[in-house]
Amino acid sequence: MFVTNILLKKTKSKMIMVLMESAVSGHKMIRIRERLADKLEMISFDPYIQQPSVYRELKKVRSLK
C-alpha cells in the first residue's frame, strides 16, 4: 500500500442536507442537520394549508463540507 493512499483518504462531512415532508399536505422542503444527530422532526409553516404542521425527514439529499 502506498503512503499517498493513506494521506489522501476522504473525511466525512459534519453536516448533511435532508429532504423533509409535511405530514398533512405532502409539501417538501430542504433543511441542514448534523450527520450524527437524530432524524429531524419539527413544526413549521405549511404554505399549502396556511397553518403550521409537522415536518418529518424523508431522506438524505447530499453531504456538505
PDBQT receptor file of N, H, CA, C and O in Angstrom, charges set to zero:
ATOM      1  N   MET A   1       0.846  -1.171   0.000  1.00  0.00    +0.000 N 
ATOM      2  CA  MET A   1       0.000   0.000   0.000  1.00  0.00    +0.000 C 
ATOM      3  C   MET A   1       0.894   1.238   0.000  1.00  0.00    +0.000 C 
ATOM      4  O   MET A   1       1.889   1.306   0.722  1.00  0.00    +0.000 OA
ATOM      5  N   PHE A   2       0.520   2.210  -0.821  1.00  0.00    +0.000 N 
ATOM      6  H   PHE A   2      -0.288   2.155  -1.408  1.00  0.00    +0.000 HD
ATOM      7  CA  PHE A   2       1.311   3.431  -0.929  1.00  0.00    +0.000 C 
ATOM      8  C   PHE A   2       0.954   4.414   0.178  1.00  0.00    +0.000 C 
ATOM      9  O   PHE A   2      -0.172   4.421   0.677  1.00  0.00    +0.000 OA
ATOM     10  N   VAL A   3       1.903   5.224   0.548  1.00  0.00    +0.000 N 
ATOM     11  H   VAL A   3       2.817   5.217   0.143  1.00  0.00    +0.000 HD
ATOM     12  CA  VAL A   3       1.683   6.226   1.598  1.00  0.00    +0.000 C 
ATOM     13  C   VAL A   3       0.677   7.272   1.137  1.00  0.00    +0.000 C 
ATOM     14  O   VAL A   3      -0.075   7.795   1.959  1.00  0.00    +0.000 OA
ATOM     15  N   THR A   4       0.641   7.592  -0.154  1.00  0.00    +0.000 N 
ATOM     16  H   THR A   4       1.252   7.166  -0.822  1.00  0.00    +0.000 HD
ATOM     17  CA  THR A   4      -0.275   8.621  -0.657  1.00  0.00    +0.000 C 
ATOM     18  C   THR A   4      -1.734   8.212  -0.487  1.00  0.00    +0.000 C 
ATOM     19  O   THR A   4      -2.591   9.071  -0.281  1.00  0.00    +0.000 OA
ATOM     20  N   ASN A   5      -2.033   6.908  -0.570  1.00  0.00    +0.000 N 
ATOM     21  H   ASN A   5      -1.337   6.210  -0.738  1.00  0.00    +0.000 HD
ATOM     22  CA  ASN A   5      -3.409   6.449  -0.370  1.00  0.00    +0.000 C 
ATOM     23  C   ASN A   5      -3.886   6.735   1.047  1.00  0.00    +0.000 C 
ATOM     24  O   ASN A   5      -5.056   7.056   1.252  1.00  0.00    +0.000 OA
ATOM     25  N   ILE A   6      -3.006   6.623   2.012  1.00  0.00    +0.000 N 
ATOM     26  H   ILE A   6      -2.055   6.361   1.845  1.00  0.00    +0.000 HD
ATOM     27  CA  ILE A   6      -3.363   6.878   3.409  1.00  0.00    +0.000 C 
ATOM     28  C   ILE A   6      -3.540   8.367   3.639  1.00  0.00    +0.000 C 
ATOM     29  O   ILE A   6      -4.460   8.773   4.350  1.00  0.00    +0.000 OA
ATOM     30  N   LEU A   7      -2.692   9.181   3.062  1.00  0.00    +0.000 N 
ATOM     31  H   LEU A   7      -1.945   8.851   2.485  1.00  0.00    +0.000 HD
ATOM     32  CA  LEU A   7      -2.737  10.619   3.276  1.00  0.00    +0.000 C 
ATOM     33  C   LEU A   7      -3.925  11.284   2.584  1.00  0.00    +0.000 C 
ATOM     34  O   LEU A   7      -4.414  12.306   3.063  1.00  0.00    +0.000 OA
ATOM     35  N   LEU A   8      -4.394  10.734   1.482  1.00  0.00    +0.000 N 
ATOM     36  H   LEU A   8      -3.996   9.903   1.093  1.00  0.00    +0.000 HD
ATOM     37  CA  LEU A   8      -5.468  11.353   0.712  1.00  0.00    +0.000 C 
ATOM     38  C   LEU A   8      -6.841  10.751   1.007  1.00  0.00    +0.000 C 
ATOM     39  O   LEU A   8      -7.769  10.917   0.216  1.00  0.00    +0.000 OA
ATOM     40  N   LYS A   9      -6.977  10.066   2.119  1.00  0.00    +0.000 N 
ATOM     41  H   LYS A   9      -6.223   9.931   2.762  1.00  0.00    +0.000 HD
ATOM     42  CA  LYS A   9      -8.245   9.439   2.473  1.00  0.00    +0.000 C 
ATOM     43  C   LYS A   9      -9.316  10.504   2.702  1.00  0.00    +0.000 C 
ATOM     44  O   LYS A   9      -9.061  11.504   3.374  1.00  0.00    +0.000 OA
ATOM     45  N   LYS A  10     -10.513  10.296   2.149  1.00  0.00    +0.000 N 
ATOM     46  H   LYS A  10     -10.720   9.484   1.603  1.00  0.00    +0.000 HD
ATOM     47  CA  LYS A  10     -11.600  11.266   2.294  1.00  0.00    +0.000 C 
ATOM     48  C   LYS A  10     -12.142  11.262   3.720  1.00  0.00    +0.000 C 
ATOM     49  O   LYS A  10     -12.230  10.218   4.366  1.00  0.00    +0.000 OA
ATOM     50  N   THR A  11     -12.501  12.448   4.193  1.00  0.00    +0.000 N 
ATOM     51  H   THR A  11     -12.429  13.296   3.668  1.00  0.00    +0.000 HD
ATOM     52  CA  THR A  11     -13.120  12.555   5.507  1.00  0.00    +0.000 C 
ATOM     53  C   THR A  11     -14.615  12.806   5.335  1.00  0.00    +0.000 C 
ATOM     54  O   THR A  11     -15.036  13.436   4.365  1.00  0.00    +0.000 OA
ATOM     55  N   LYS A  12     -15.397  12.325   6.255  1.00  0.00    +0.000 N 
ATOM     56  H   LYS A  12     -15.056  11.813   7.043  1.00  0.00    +0.000 HD
ATOM     57  CA  LYS A  12     -16.838  12.541   6.185  1.00  0.00    +0.000 C 
ATOM     58  C   LYS A  12     -17.159  13.955   6.646  1.00  0.00    +0.000 C 
ATOM     59  O   LYS A  12     -16.509  14.492   7.543  1.00  0.00    +0.000 OA
ATOM     60  N   SER A  13     -18.165  14.547   6.024  1.00  0.00    +0.000 N 
ATOM     61  H   SER A  13     -18.693  14.111   5.295  1.00  0.00    +0.000 HD
ATOM     62  CA  SER A  13     -18.553  15.902   6.404  1.00  0.00    +0.000 C 
ATOM     63  C   SER A  13     -19.383  15.861   7.686  1.00  0.00    +0.000 C 
ATOM     64  O   SER A  13     -19.949  14.825   8.035  1.00  0.00    +0.000 OA
ATOM     65  N   LYS A  14     -19.450  16.986   8.374  1.00  0.00    +0.000 N 
ATOM     66  H   LYS A  14     -18.991  17.827   8.090  1.00  0.00    +0.000 HD
ATOM     67  CA  LYS A  14     -20.199  17.060   9.622  1.00  0.00    +0.000 C 
ATOM     68  C   LYS A  14     -21.673  17.352   9.398  1.00  0.00    +0.000 C 
ATOM     69  O   LYS A  14     -22.506  17.014  10.239  1.00  0.00    +0.000 OA
ATOM     70  N   MET A  15     -22.004  17.975   8.278  1.00  0.00    +0.000 N 
ATOM     71  H   MET A  15     -21.328  18.250   7.595  1.00  0.00    +0.000 HD
ATOM     72  CA  MET A  15     -23.375  18.386   8.014  1.00  0.00    +0.000 C 
ATOM     73  C   MET A  15     -23.916  17.663   6.779  1.00  0.00    +0.000 C 
ATOM     74  O   MET A  15     -23.168  17.356   5.852  1.00  0.00    +0.000 OA
ATOM     75  N   ILE A  16     -25.234  17.394   6.780  1.00  0.00    +0.000 N 
ATOM     76  H   ILE A  16     -25.842  17.643   7.533  1.00  0.00    +0.000 HD
ATOM     77  CA  ILE A  16     -25.883  16.820   5.605  1.00  0.00    +0.000 C 
ATOM     78  C   ILE A  16     -27.170  17.581   5.321  1.00  0.00    +0.000 C 
ATOM     79  O   ILE A  16     -27.788  18.154   6.219  1.00  0.00    +0.000 OA
ATOM     80  N   MET A  17     -27.557  17.573   4.049  1.00  0.00    +0.000 N 
ATOM     81  H   MET A  17     -27.055  17.108   3.320  1.00  0.00    +0.000 HD
ATOM     82  CA  MET A  17     -28.789  18.211   3.610  1.00  0.00    +0.000 C 
ATOM     83  C   MET A  17     -29.852  17.125   3.509  1.00  0.00    +0.000 C 
ATOM     84  O   MET A  17     -29.624  16.090   2.883  1.00  0.00    +0.000 OA
ATOM     85  N   VAL A  18     -31.022  17.354   4.126  1.00  0.00    +0.000 N 
ATOM     86  H   VAL A  18     -31.207  18.195   4.635  1.00  0.00    +0.000 HD
ATOM     87  CA  VAL A  18     -32.074  16.342   4.140  1.00  0.00    +0.000 C 
ATOM     88  C   VAL A  18     -33.379  16.906   3.571  1.00  0.00    +0.000 C 
ATOM     89  O   VAL A  18     -33.641  18.106   3.665  1.00  0.00    +0.000 OA
ATOM     90  N   LEU A  19     -34.187  16.031   2.986  1.00  0.00    +0.000 N 
ATOM     91  H   LEU A  19     -33.974  15.057   2.910  1.00  0.00    +0.000 HD
ATOM     92  CA  LEU A  19     -35.489  16.385   2.451  1.00  0.00    +0.000 C 
ATOM     93  C   LEU A  19     -36.537  16.107   3.516  1.00  0.00    +0.000 C 
ATOM     94  O   LEU A  19     -36.580  15.016   4.083  1.00  0.00    +0.000 OA
ATOM     95  N   MET A  20     -37.394  17.108   3.791  1.00  0.00    +0.000 N 
ATOM     96  H   MET A  20     -37.360  17.995   3.330  1.00  0.00    +0.000 HD
ATOM     97  CA  MET A  20     -38.451  16.949   4.798  1.00  0.00    +0.000 C 
ATOM     98  C   MET A  20     -39.810  17.093   4.122  1.00  0.00    +0.000 C 
ATOM     99  O   MET A  20     -39.967  17.868   3.179  1.00  0.00    +0.000 OA
ATOM    100  N   GLU A  21     -40.793  16.334   4.618  1.00  0.00    +0.000 N 
ATOM    101  H   GLU A  21     -40.666  15.705   5.385  1.00  0.00    +0.000 HD
ATOM    102  CA  GLU A  21     -42.133  16.355   4.032  1.00  0.00    +0.000 C 
ATOM    103  C   GLU A  21     -43.165  16.626   5.113  1.00  0.00    +0.000 C 
ATOM    104  O   GLU A  21     -43.063  16.116   6.228  1.00  0.00    +0.000 OA
ATOM    105  N   SER A  22     -44.161  17.433   4.770  1.00  0.00    +0.000 N 
ATOM    106  H   SER A  22     -44.244  17.847   3.863  1.00  0.00    +0.000 HD
ATOM    107  CA  SER A  22     -45.249  17.742   5.687  1.00  0.00    +0.000 C 
ATOM    108  C   SER A  22     -46.127  16.502   5.869  1.00  0.00    +0.000 C 
ATOM    109  O   SER A  22     -46.434  15.799   4.906  1.00  0.00    +0.000 OA
ATOM    110  N   ALA A  23     -46.526  16.247   7.114  1.00  0.00    +0.000 N 
ATOM    111  H   ALA A  23     -46.277  16.819   7.896  1.00  0.00    +0.000 HD
ATOM    112  CA  ALA A  23     -47.389  15.094   7.394  1.00  0.00    +0.000 C 
ATOM    113  C   ALA A  23     -48.817  15.336   6.921  1.00  0.00    +0.000 C 
ATOM    114  O   ALA A  23     -49.574  14.385   6.723  1.00  0.00    +0.000 OA
ATOM    115  N   VAL A  24     -49.192  16.596   6.738  1.00  0.00    +0.000 N 
ATOM    116  H   VAL A  24     -48.578  17.369   6.898  1.00  0.00    +0.000 HD
ATOM    117  CA  VAL A  24     -50.573  16.928   6.367  1.00  0.00    +0.000 C 
ATOM    118  C   VAL A  24     -50.753  17.003   4.851  1.00  0.00    +0.000 C 
ATOM    119  O   VAL A  24     -51.589  16.293   4.290  1.00  0.00    +0.000 OA
ATOM    120  N   SER A  25     -49.978  17.856   4.189  1.00  0.00    +0.000 N 
ATOM    121  H   SER A  25     -49.300  18.432   4.645  1.00  0.00    +0.000 HD
ATOM    122  CA  SER A  25     -50.235  18.136   2.776  1.00  0.00    +0.000 C 
ATOM    123  C   SER A  25     -49.236  17.499   1.813  1.00  0.00    +0.000 C 
ATOM    124  O   SER A  25     -49.516  17.409   0.618  1.00  0.00    +0.000 OA
ATOM    125  N   GLY A  26     -48.088  17.058   2.298  1.00  0.00    +0.000 N 
ATOM    126  H   GLY A  26     -47.860  17.131   3.269  1.00  0.00    +0.000 HD
ATOM    127  CA  GLY A  26     -47.081  16.494   1.410  1.00  0.00    +0.000 C 
ATOM    128  C   GLY A  26     -46.110  17.527   0.870  1.00  0.00    +0.000 C 
ATOM    129  O   GLY A  26     -45.269  17.195   0.035  1.00  0.00    +0.000 OA
ATOM    130  N   HIS A  27     -46.200  18.775   1.324  1.00  0.00    +0.000 N 
ATOM    131  H   HIS A  27     -46.883  19.046   2.003  1.00  0.00    +0.000 HD
ATOM    132  CA  HIS A  27     -45.258  19.822   0.912  1.00  0.00    +0.000 C 
ATOM    133  C   HIS A  27     -43.852  19.424   1.349  1.00  0.00    +0.000 C 
ATOM    134  O   HIS A  27     -43.665  18.919   2.456  1.00  0.00    +0.000 OA
ATOM    135  N   LYS A  28     -42.862  19.649   0.483  1.00  0.00    +0.000 N 
ATOM    136  H   LYS A  28     -43.014  20.059  -0.416  1.00  0.00    +0.000 HD
ATOM    137  CA  LYS A  28     -41.484  19.251   0.792  1.00  0.00    +0.000 C 
ATOM    138  C   LYS A  28     -40.597  20.479   0.928  1.00  0.00    +0.000 C 
ATOM    139  O   LYS A  28     -40.811  21.494   0.265  1.00  0.00    +0.000 OA
ATOM    140  N   MET A  29     -39.596  20.371   1.800  1.00  0.00    +0.000 N 
ATOM    141  H   MET A  29     -39.422  19.547   2.339  1.00  0.00    +0.000 HD
ATOM    142  CA  MET A  29     -38.592  21.422   1.942  1.00  0.00    +0.000 C 
ATOM    143  C   MET A  29     -37.273  20.779   2.346  1.00  0.00    +0.000 C 
ATOM    144  O   MET A  29     -37.235  19.631   2.787  1.00  0.00    +0.000 OA
ATOM    145  N   ILE A  30     -36.197  21.536   2.188  1.00  0.00    +0.000 N 
ATOM    146  H   ILE A  30     -36.228  22.469   1.830  1.00  0.00    +0.000 HD
ATOM    147  CA  ILE A  30     -34.860  21.026   2.477  1.00  0.00    +0.000 C 
ATOM    148  C   ILE A  30     -34.294  21.749   3.686  1.00  0.00    +0.000 C 
ATOM    149  O   ILE A  30     -34.421  22.967   3.808  1.00  0.00    +0.000 OA
ATOM    150  N   ARG A  31     -33.667  20.995   4.580  1.00  0.00    +0.000 N 
ATOM    151  H   ARG A  31     -33.563  20.005   4.481  1.00  0.00    +0.000 HD
ATOM    152  CA  ARG A  31     -33.028  21.548   5.772  1.00  0.00    +0.000 C 
ATOM    153  C   ARG A  31     -31.641  20.923   5.911  1.00  0.00    +0.000 C 
ATOM    154  O   ARG A  31     -31.333  19.912   5.280  1.00  0.00    +0.000 OA
ATOM    155  N   ILE A  32     -30.818  21.540   6.742  1.00  0.00    +0.000 N 
ATOM    156  H   ILE A  32     -31.067  22.361   7.255  1.00  0.00    +0.000 HD
ATOM    157  CA  ILE A  32     -29.467  21.059   7.008  1.00  0.00    +0.000 C 
ATOM    158  C   ILE A  32     -29.392  20.625   8.462  1.00  0.00    +0.000 C 
ATOM    159  O   ILE A  32     -29.877  21.322   9.353  1.00  0.00    +0.000 OA
ATOM    160  N   ARG A  33     -28.773  19.454   8.698  1.00  0.00    +0.000 N 
ATOM    161  H   ARG A  33     -28.379  18.888   7.974  1.00  0.00    +0.000 HD
ATOM    162  CA  ARG A  33     -28.599  18.966  10.063  1.00  0.00    +0.000 C 
ATOM    163  C   ARG A  33     -27.223  18.334  10.199  1.00  0.00    +0.000 C 
ATOM    164  O   ARG A  33     -26.549  18.077   9.201  1.00  0.00    +0.000 OA
ATOM    165  N   GLU A  34     -26.810  18.087  11.429  1.00  0.00    +0.000 N 
ATOM    166  H   GLU A  34     -27.358  18.296  12.239  1.00  0.00    +0.000 HD
ATOM    167  CA  GLU A  34     -25.540  17.415  11.667  1.00  0.00    +0.000 C 
ATOM    168  C   GLU A  34     -25.674  15.935  11.332  1.00  0.00    +0.000 C 
ATOM    169  O   GLU A  34     -26.743  15.346  11.489  1.00  0.00    +0.000 OA
ATOM    170  N   ARG A  35     -24.591  15.352  10.876  1.00  0.00    +0.000 N 
ATOM    171  H   ARG A  35     -23.723  15.831  10.748  1.00  0.00    +0.000 HD
ATOM    172  CA  ARG A  35     -24.608  13.942  10.458  1.00  0.00    +0.000 C 
ATOM    173  C   ARG A  35     -24.952  13.003  11.613  1.00  0.00    +0.000 C 
ATOM    174  O   ARG A  35     -25.692  12.038  11.425  1.00  0.00    +0.000 OA
ATOM    175  N   LEU A  36     -24.428  13.274  12.785  1.00  0.00    +0.000 N 
ATOM    176  H   LEU A  36     -23.827  14.058  12.937  1.00  0.00    +0.000 HD
ATOM    177  CA  LEU A  36     -24.603  12.364  13.914  1.00  0.00    +0.000 C 
ATOM    178  C   LEU A  36     -25.884  12.629  14.712  1.00  0.00    +0.000 C 
ATOM    179  O   LEU A  36     -26.194  11.875  15.635  1.00  0.00    +0.000 OA
ATOM    180  N   ALA A  37     -26.621  13.670  14.379  1.00  0.00    +0.000 N 
ATOM    181  H   ALA A  37     -26.369  14.283  13.629  1.00  0.00    +0.000 HD
ATOM    182  CA  ALA A  37     -27.853  13.998  15.103  1.00  0.00    +0.000 C 
ATOM    183  C   ALA A  37     -28.978  13.025  14.713  1.00  0.00    +0.000 C 
ATOM    184  O   ALA A  37     -28.887  12.312  13.714  1.00  0.00    +0.000 OA
ATOM    185  N   ASP A  38     -30.036  13.019  15.530  1.00  0.00    +0.000 N 
ATOM    186  H   ASP A  38     -30.110  13.599  16.342  1.00  0.00    +0.000 HD
ATOM    187  CA  ASP A  38     -31.202  12.200  15.223  1.00  0.00    +0.000 C 
ATOM    188  C   ASP A  38     -31.923  12.758  13.999  1.00  0.00    +0.000 C 
ATOM    189  O   ASP A  38     -31.658  13.880  13.567  1.00  0.00    +0.000 OA
ATOM    190  N   LYS A  39     -32.845  11.954  13.442  1.00  0.00    +0.000 N 
ATOM    191  H   LYS A  39     -33.060  11.043  13.793  1.00  0.00    +0.000 HD
ATOM    192  CA  LYS A  39     -33.629  12.424  12.307  1.00  0.00    +0.000 C 
ATOM    193  C   LYS A  39     -34.467  13.631  12.730  1.00  0.00    +0.000 C 
ATOM    194  O   LYS A  39     -34.950  13.707  13.859  1.00  0.00    +0.000 OA
ATOM    195  N   LEU A  40     -34.626  14.572  11.794  1.00  0.00    +0.000 N 
ATOM    196  H   LEU A  40     -34.233  14.511  10.877  1.00  0.00    +0.000 HD
ATOM    197  CA  LEU A  40     -35.352  15.795  12.101  1.00  0.00    +0.000 C 
ATOM    198  C   LEU A  40     -36.859  15.576  12.096  1.00  0.00    +0.000 C 
ATOM    199  O   LEU A  40     -37.398  14.840  11.269  1.00  0.00    +0.000 OA
ATOM    200  N   GLU A  41     -37.511  16.221  13.022  1.00  0.00    +0.000 N 
ATOM    201  H   GLU A  41     -37.074  16.819  13.694  1.00  0.00    +0.000 HD
ATOM    202  CA  GLU A  41     -38.972  16.293  13.062  1.00  0.00    +0.000 C 
ATOM    203  C   GLU A  41     -39.290  17.627  13.711  1.00  0.00    +0.000 C 
ATOM    204  O   GLU A  41     -38.901  17.874  14.852  1.00  0.00    +0.000 OA
ATOM    205  N   MET A  42     -40.006  18.496  12.982  1.00  0.00    +0.000 N 
ATOM    206  H   MET A  42     -40.322  18.295  12.055  1.00  0.00    +0.000 HD
ATOM    207  CA  MET A  42     -40.241  19.839  13.503  1.00  0.00    +0.000 C 
ATOM    208  C   MET A  42     -41.586  20.373  13.033  1.00  0.00    +0.000 C 
ATOM    209  O   MET A  42     -42.201  19.841  12.109  1.00  0.00    +0.000 OA
ATOM    210  N   ILE A  43     -42.021  21.429  13.689  1.00  0.00    +0.000 N 
ATOM    211  H   ILE A  43     -41.521  21.861  14.440  1.00  0.00    +0.000 HD
ATOM    212  CA  ILE A  43     -43.252  22.108  13.301  1.00  0.00    +0.000 C 
ATOM    213  C   ILE A  43     -42.858  23.366  12.544  1.00  0.00    +0.000 C 
ATOM    214  O   ILE A  43     -42.087  24.188  13.039  1.00  0.00    +0.000 OA
ATOM    215  N   SER A  44     -43.396  23.503  11.340  1.00  0.00    +0.000 N 
ATOM    216  H   SER A  44     -44.022  22.835  10.938  1.00  0.00    +0.000 HD
ATOM    217  CA  SER A  44     -43.094  24.655  10.502  1.00  0.00    +0.000 C 
ATOM    218  C   SER A  44     -44.343  25.042   9.713  1.00  0.00    +0.000 C 
ATOM    219  O   SER A  44     -45.294  24.267   9.612  1.00  0.00    +0.000 OA
ATOM    220  N   PHE A  45     -44.325  26.250   9.159  1.00  0.00    +0.000 N 
ATOM    221  H   PHE A  45     -43.553  26.880   9.241  1.00  0.00    +0.000 HD
ATOM    222  CA  PHE A  45     -45.469  26.756   8.409  1.00  0.00    +0.000 C 
ATOM    223  C   PHE A  45     -45.593  26.033   7.077  1.00  0.00    +0.000 C 
ATOM    224  O   PHE A  45     -44.621  25.934   6.329  1.00  0.00    +0.000 OA
ATOM    225  N   ASP A  46     -46.784  25.529   6.777  1.00  0.00    +0.000 N 
ATOM    226  H   ASP A  46     -47.574  25.609   7.385  1.00  0.00    +0.000 HD
ATOM    227  CA  ASP A  46     -47.065  24.832   5.533  1.00  0.00    +0.000 C 
ATOM    228  C   ASP A  46     -47.830  25.783   4.607  1.00  0.00    +0.000 C 
ATOM    229  O   ASP A  46     -48.958  26.155   4.926  1.00  0.00    +0.000 OA
ATOM    230  N   PRO A  47     -47.253  26.185   3.472  1.00  0.00    +0.000 N 
ATOM    231  CA  PRO A  47     -47.925  27.148   2.594  1.00  0.00    +0.000 C 
ATOM    232  C   PRO A  47     -49.175  26.598   1.904  1.00  0.00    +0.000 C 
ATOM    233  O   PRO A  47     -50.027  27.379   1.483  1.00  0.00    +0.000 OA
ATOM    234  N   TYR A  48     -49.306  25.286   1.779  1.00  0.00    +0.000 N 
ATOM    235  H   TYR A  48     -48.614  24.651   2.121  1.00  0.00    +0.000 HD
ATOM    236  CA  TYR A  48     -50.484  24.719   1.116  1.00  0.00    +0.000 C 
ATOM    237  C   TYR A  48     -51.741  24.866   1.953  1.00  0.00    +0.000 C 
ATOM    238  O   TYR A  48     -52.806  25.173   1.417  1.00  0.00    +0.000 OA
ATOM    239  N   ILE A  49     -51.638  24.653   3.258  1.00  0.00    +0.000 N 
ATOM    240  H   ILE A  49     -50.773  24.404   3.693  1.00  0.00    +0.000 HD
ATOM    241  CA  ILE A  49     -52.821  24.722   4.123  1.00  0.00    +0.000 C 
ATOM    242  C   ILE A  49     -52.853  25.997   4.953  1.00  0.00    +0.000 C 
ATOM    243  O   ILE A  49     -53.807  26.226   5.696  1.00  0.00    +0.000 OA
ATOM    244  N   GLN A  50     -51.807  26.840   4.834  1.00  0.00    +0.000 N 
ATOM    245  H   GLN A  50     -51.032  26.654   4.230  1.00  0.00    +0.000 HD
ATOM    246  CA  GLN A  50     -51.707  28.117   5.538  1.00  0.00    +0.000 C 
ATOM    247  C   GLN A  50     -51.758  27.969   7.057  1.00  0.00    +0.000 C 
ATOM    248  O   GLN A  50     -52.325  28.816   7.749  1.00  0.00    +0.000 OA
ATOM    249  N   GLN A  51     -51.167  26.895   7.572  1.00  0.00    +0.000 N 
ATOM    250  H   GLN A  51     -50.707  26.208   7.010  1.00  0.00    +0.000 HD
ATOM    251  CA  GLN A  51     -51.110  26.631   9.010  1.00  0.00    +0.000 C 
ATOM    252  C   GLN A  51     -49.810  25.910   9.332  1.00  0.00    +0.000 C 
ATOM    253  O   GLN A  51     -49.197  25.310   8.450  1.00  0.00    +0.000 OA
ATOM    254  N   PRO A  52     -49.385  25.964  10.595  1.00  0.00    +0.000 N 
ATOM    255  CA  PRO A  52     -48.211  25.167  10.985  1.00  0.00    +0.000 C 
ATOM    256  C   PRO A  52     -48.547  23.673  10.946  1.00  0.00    +0.000 C 
ATOM    257  O   PRO A  52     -49.661  23.271  11.283  1.00  0.00    +0.000 OA
ATOM    258  N   SER A  53     -47.587  22.866  10.538  1.00  0.00    +0.000 N 
ATOM    259  H   SER A  53     -46.682  23.192  10.265  1.00  0.00    +0.000 HD
ATOM    260  CA  SER A  53     -47.789  21.415  10.521  1.00  0.00    +0.000 C 
ATOM    261  C   SER A  53     -46.458  20.722  10.833  1.00  0.00    +0.000 C 
ATOM    262  O   SER A  53     -45.403  21.356  10.851  1.00  0.00    +0.000 OA
ATOM    263  N   VAL A  54     -46.527  19.418  11.076  1.00  0.00    +0.000 N 
ATOM    264  H   VAL A  54     -47.384  18.903  11.061  1.00  0.00    +0.000 HD
ATOM    265  CA  VAL A  54     -45.347  18.626  11.419  1.00  0.00    +0.000 C 
ATOM    266  C   VAL A  54     -44.627  18.222  10.133  1.00  0.00    +0.000 C 
ATOM    267  O   VAL A  54     -45.243  17.717   9.194  1.00  0.00    +0.000 OA
ATOM    268  N   TYR A  55     -43.317  18.452  10.106  1.00  0.00    +0.000 N 
ATOM    269  H   TYR A  55     -42.817  18.862  10.869  1.00  0.00    +0.000 HD
ATOM    270  CA  TYR A  55     -42.465  18.023   9.006  1.00  0.00    +0.000 C 
ATOM    271  C   TYR A  55     -41.554  16.921   9.508  1.00  0.00    +0.000 C 
ATOM    272  O   TYR A  55     -40.982  17.031  10.593  1.00  0.00    +0.000 OA
ATOM    273  N   ARG A  56     -41.414  15.849   8.720  1.00  0.00    +0.000 N 
ATOM    274  H   ARG A  56     -41.879  15.759   7.839  1.00  0.00    +0.000 HD
ATOM    275  CA  ARG A  56     -40.552  14.721   9.082  1.00  0.00    +0.000 C 
ATOM    276  C   ARG A  56     -39.510  14.503   7.992  1.00  0.00    +0.000 C 
ATOM    277  O   ARG A  56     -39.764  14.739   6.811  1.00  0.00    +0.000 OA
ATOM    278  N   GLU A  57     -38.341  14.052   8.411  1.00  0.00    +0.000 N 
ATOM    279  H   GLU A  57     -38.135  13.861   9.371  1.00  0.00    +0.000 HD
ATOM    280  CA  GLU A  57     -37.252  13.800   7.467  1.00  0.00    +0.000 C 
ATOM    281  C   GLU A  57     -37.559  12.578   6.617  1.00  0.00    +0.000 C 
ATOM    282  O   GLU A  57     -37.936  11.527   7.137  1.00  0.00    +0.000 OA
ATOM    283  N   LEU A  58     -37.396  12.723   5.304  1.00  0.00    +0.000 N 
ATOM    284  H   LEU A  58     -37.090  13.576   4.883  1.00  0.00    +0.000 HD
ATOM    285  CA  LEU A  58     -37.607  11.605   4.381  1.00  0.00    +0.000 C 
ATOM    286  C   LEU A  58     -36.293  10.923   4.030  1.00  0.00    +0.000 C 
ATOM    287  O   LEU A  58     -36.135   9.720   4.241  1.00  0.00    +0.000 OA
ATOM    288  N   LYS A  59     -35.348  11.696   3.493  1.00  0.00    +0.000 N 
ATOM    289  H   LYS A  59     -35.476  12.672   3.322  1.00  0.00    +0.000 HD
ATOM    290  CA  LYS A  59     -34.095  11.084   3.058  1.00  0.00    +0.000 C 
ATOM    291  C   LYS A  59     -32.984  12.113   2.996  1.00  0.00    +0.000 C 
ATOM    292  O   LYS A  59     -33.225  13.319   3.042  1.00  0.00    +0.000 OA
ATOM    293  N   LYS A  60     -31.767  11.614   2.891  1.00  0.00    +0.000 N 
ATOM    294  H   LYS A  60     -31.572  10.634   2.853  1.00  0.00    +0.000 HD
ATOM    295  CA  LYS A  60     -30.581  12.451   2.748  1.00  0.00    +0.000 C 
ATOM    296  C   LYS A  60     -30.466  12.878   1.290  1.00  0.00    +0.000 C 
ATOM    297  O   LYS A  60     -30.624  12.059   0.384  1.00  0.00    +0.000 OA
ATOM    298  N   VAL A  61     -30.190  14.160   1.064  1.00  0.00    +0.000 N 
ATOM    299  H   VAL A  61     -30.062  14.826   1.799  1.00  0.00    +0.000 HD
ATOM    300  CA  VAL A  61     -30.023  14.661  -0.299  1.00  0.00    +0.000 C 
ATOM    301  C   VAL A  61     -28.551  14.660  -0.681  1.00  0.00    +0.000 C 
ATOM    302  O   VAL A  61     -28.176  14.133  -1.729  1.00  0.00    +0.000 OA
ATOM    303  N   ARG A  62     -27.704  15.258   0.180  1.00  0.00    +0.000 N 
ATOM    304  H   ARG A  62     -28.009  15.686   1.031  1.00  0.00    +0.000 HD
ATOM    305  CA  ARG A  62     -26.265  15.294  -0.094  1.00  0.00    +0.000 C 
ATOM    306  C   ARG A  62     -25.498  15.680   1.146  1.00  0.00    +0.000 C 
ATOM    307  O   ARG A  62     -26.088  16.109   2.137  1.00  0.00    +0.000 OA
ATOM    308  N   SER A  63     -24.168  15.531   1.103  1.00  0.00    +0.000 N 
ATOM    309  H   SER A  63     -23.688  15.182   0.297  1.00  0.00    +0.000 HD
ATOM    310  CA  SER A  63     -23.300  15.925   2.200  1.00  0.00    +0.000 C 
ATOM    311  C   SER A  63     -22.788  17.339   1.947  1.00  0.00    +0.000 C 
ATOM    312  O   SER A  63     -22.633  17.756   0.800  1.00  0.00    +0.000 OA
ATOM    313  N   LEU A  64     -22.528  18.069   3.024  1.00  0.00    +0.000 N 
ATOM    314  H   LEU A  64     -22.653  17.731   3.956  1.00  0.00    +0.000 HD
ATOM    315  CA  LEU A  64     -21.995  19.418   2.935  1.00  0.00    +0.000 C 
ATOM    316  C   LEU A  64     -20.653  19.470   3.634  1.00  0.00    +0.000 C 
ATOM    317  O   LEU A  64     -20.419  18.719   4.581  1.00  0.00    +0.000 OA
ATOM    318  N   LYS A  65     -19.779  20.337   3.187  1.00  0.00    +0.000 N 
ATOM    319  H   LYS A  65     -19.969  20.947   2.418  1.00  0.00    +0.000 HD
ATOM    320  CA  LYS A  65     -18.479  20.468   3.833  1.00  0.00    +0.000 C 
ATOM    321  C   LYS A  65     -18.451  21.560   4.828  1.00  0.00    +0.000 C 
ATOM    322  O   LYS A  65     -17.420  21.795   5.459  1.00  0.00    +0.000 OA
TER     323      LYS A  65
